[in-house]
Amino acid sequence: MPQTPMLKPVAGQPSWTITSCDVKLSVTRSGGQVAPVVFERRGRKIEPYAIAPWHDEKVAADLPPLVKVLRGDFFCMPFGVNDKPYRGEQHPLHGETANRNWSFVSHEKTASATEIRLRLKTRVRKGCVDKIIRLIDGQNVVYTRHVISAEPGPMCFAHHAMIKFPDEPASGLISTSRFVHGQVFPDPVELPENRGYSILKPGADFKSLKRVPTITGQTTDLSVYPARRGYEDIVQIINDPATDFAWTAVTFPKQRYVWFALKDPRVLTGTVFWISNGGLHFAPWNGRNINMMGLEEATCYFPYGLAQSARPNPFSKRGYKTVLRIRRDRPLTVNYITGVAPITSAFDRVASIKPLHGTVRLTAKSGKQVEVPVDVGFLNGSTGR
């Protein structure tokens, strides 16, 4: 019988920790936030996820729990600010799944895999969410599944992965699978009178991450980061809905690895980029959250919340799904894969990721390739439309 993981403080938060031969992962009780995650444990120990600089500080009591904990990746349902109620439902910032305490259900370990299952009973929209995180020996990969059983109705949601970048301009190169629409957040993300600063042009459309309009009348390249120190910005892309496989990747050439996220774009229809580089000058941020980018695989209309995502909006009017429906007859399942792949110095920006039998092949713009073990079949079987 595997030993049940004990709830112990990790980076200031009570957390459960599970390990494989290749990955060590901690998940917080509050908000189910996943970090730190150590990949390649038998070698150089890659830790791609950001943890808030205030994680070991005393912060204001009225701060949302998710901001107190803020780290790694967590599941948001409903995703967004949620400042407006929807049919009598008033959800907190990024939903109960990101703010309330999760309960331990089980820990299973076989000869080659380890898995932890947590559960949260939701109150605003009564139901249950199961979080299953699985590691497999021989793979630098994390498999995450959320199974949602709740009162029927539309729902927006997201995985809120936050990547830390080395403190050097353009140390990371961002790329994605094909997208059909890109847009800057329609409202100013931050305002100087509120001690916050943004640089991208609100509501601007773009076809390439390399040319995104700014308020100066020029364009900027979102595919290289860190950049634009002192600003906080949000954009969203919509993945090609005609495909059944989509990806987001960050290449770190000097560190010689790629971080990647894989998904079914029929379930997680887009990616929200939260570009946080010291643009917030109020507590607890105080200009300290730098060189971080949220690459948040989401079904939503920007991070406004459920009301704006469930009602007709500019994305839904174009035919892009901004919610899926929870049904009585079957749960909504959201599957998500993240991992790292070691690369050589000749491997530059990821140009494509192709699923193969038991692996994925990452091809660089330079033509160099690397294959890493991944069970892409894990993404199959997501339900709810």
PEKA-V129757 format. One record per backbone hydrogen bond with DSSP energy under -1.0 kcal/mol. CO is the residue of the C=O (numbers start at 1). NH is the residue of the N-H. Records with the same first field share a line. If there is no record, write none. Layout:
CO=NH, NH
This chain:
8=15
10=13
13=10
14=29
15=8
16=27
18=25
22=41
23=20
24=38
25=18
26=35
27=16
29=102
33=28
34=73
36=26
38=24
39=46
40=43, 45
46=39
48=164
50=72
52=55
54=57
60=63
64=67, 68
65=69
66=70
70=52
72=162
73=34
74=160
76=158
80=94
86=89
89=86
92=95
94=77
95=98
96=99, 100
100=31
103=119
106=117
108=115
112=137
113=110
114=135
115=108
116=133
117=105, 106
118=131
119=103
120=129
122=127
126=151
128=149
129=120
130=147
131=118
132=145
133=116
134=143
135=114
136=139
139=141
140=340
142=338
143=134
144=336
145=132
146=334
147=130
148=332
149=128
153=326
155=324
157=299
158=76
161=295
162=50
163=293
166=168
168=171
172=225
173=251
175=249
178=240
181=238
182=206
183=236
185=203
191=194, 196
192=195
195=281
197=232
199=215
201=204
204=184
208=211
209=222
212=220
213=201
214=217
218=214
220=212
223=174
225=172
226=170
228=231
231=277
233=275
234=185
235=273
236=183
237=271
238=180
240=243
246=263
247=177
248=261
249=175
250=259
251=173
252=256, 257
256=343
257=252
258=341
259=250
260=339
261=248
262=337
263=246
264=267, 268
269=239
270=298
271=237
272=296
273=235
274=294
275=233
276=292
277=230
279=197
280=287
282=285, 286
285=288
288=290
289=278
291=165
292=276
293=163
294=274
296=272
297=159
298=270
299=157
301=304
303=81
304=82
305=309
306=310
307=311
313=317
315=318, 320
316=319
324=155
326=153
332=148
334=146
336=144
337=262
338=142
339=260
341=258
344=347
349=365
352=363
354=361
356=358
358=374
359=356
360=372
361=354
362=370
363=351, 352
364=367
368=364
370=362
372=360
374=376
375=378
376=379
377=380
